[in-house]
């Protein structure tokens, strides 16, 4: 038997995925007692899982009406779990496009800030991410993890705590986005494009850093648009 917290998070993951994939759309959400019985967990575990899903905007509890699923418009899309469940759905191209539109608004600005504000540790982390990407080309590192490390390092190097708060949501979406783009390109991420971003940041050229990051993400938008036309 797992610990209480493991049971709770396991239940949150199972229920969250079920909600997002529409398994409760045609019927009411189960009662606490029904959930405890279905998942073979205690009422306290069930209660905590429901609280966590409520905090993510997926559920709402009303006196005498019980717990019900919230409309998708109420879901917290910046919650990494919610985003992961959404991106794991079979038909996620439209959501991937929408998130990439958000990335193209955030990451070029973060790159420009990183160019102006980075310290030795910040540029070192970006360099480390790029070095990992180079190693991944030779099979000596994981291409997905290396690419994520590069992008996350730029958010941190921006020196802006608000951009840093996007770490989890960017990482979660990149895991889906990079798999998608690599599958359509038939290769890993473009090293020259990433190196252009790195070089501009290192040279403290904010405009060039922003433009290079915009070009990098714009390529993803083109791939998504092509896939949507064929879908």
Buried (B, 14 or more C-beta within 10 A) or exposed (E): EEEEEEBBBBBBBBBBBBBBBEEBEEEEBBEBEEBBEEBEBEEEBBBBBBBBBBEBBBBBEEEEEEBEBBEBEEBBBBBBBBBBBBBEEEEBBEBBBBBBEBBBEBBBBBBBBBBEBBEEEBBEBBBBBBBBBBBBBEEEBEBBBBBBBBBBBBBBBBBBEEBBEBBBBBBBBBBBBBEBBBEBEEEBBBBEBBBBBBBBBBEBBBEBBBBBBBBBBEBBBEBBEEBEEEE
